[in-house]
Amino acid sequence: MSKVIDIEDRLKLEQKKKAKVERAKKLEAVRKTIQCTRCLARCAKCNVQFDTQEMYQRFKGPYRFCASCQEEYEEFVRLQGTGQESPHYWHNKQWFRVWQAWLDYQQAMKDYGESAEFLELVREVEWER
């Protein structure tokens, strides 16, 4: 009889384990959205890591790019605004589509990060600490 396990204690323990796993998933979702997508140590487009000096420099535009991506972004914006053709043969329709899709993705991530549901998730994770 001494080997009988109290079922209520066992159920409470299992619920605590499930809650812990669920909280870890929520924390990871928040971390990836906030920390990883807006990392100041990496180029927003190509993800190359900045040197320490570059990391603290001011940058033009809404995104933090490496020199190469900054140049490409400025060229994309210029060409999109003027309707001119690029002097570079690789700036074709697909190149424009890649940049537009990337910008759309950035906007979608921003919209998600500002959504009521995501903000509720952030509050929930903060309150559980």
Protein Blocks (a to p, Z undefined) as FASTA:
>chain_A
ZZpccfklmmmmmmmmmmmmmmmmmmmmmmmmmmmmmcckbcfklopacdfklmmpcced
jbdcdfklmmmmmmmmmmmmnopacfbfklcfklmmmmmmmmmmmmmmmmmmmpmklmmm
mmmmmmmZZ
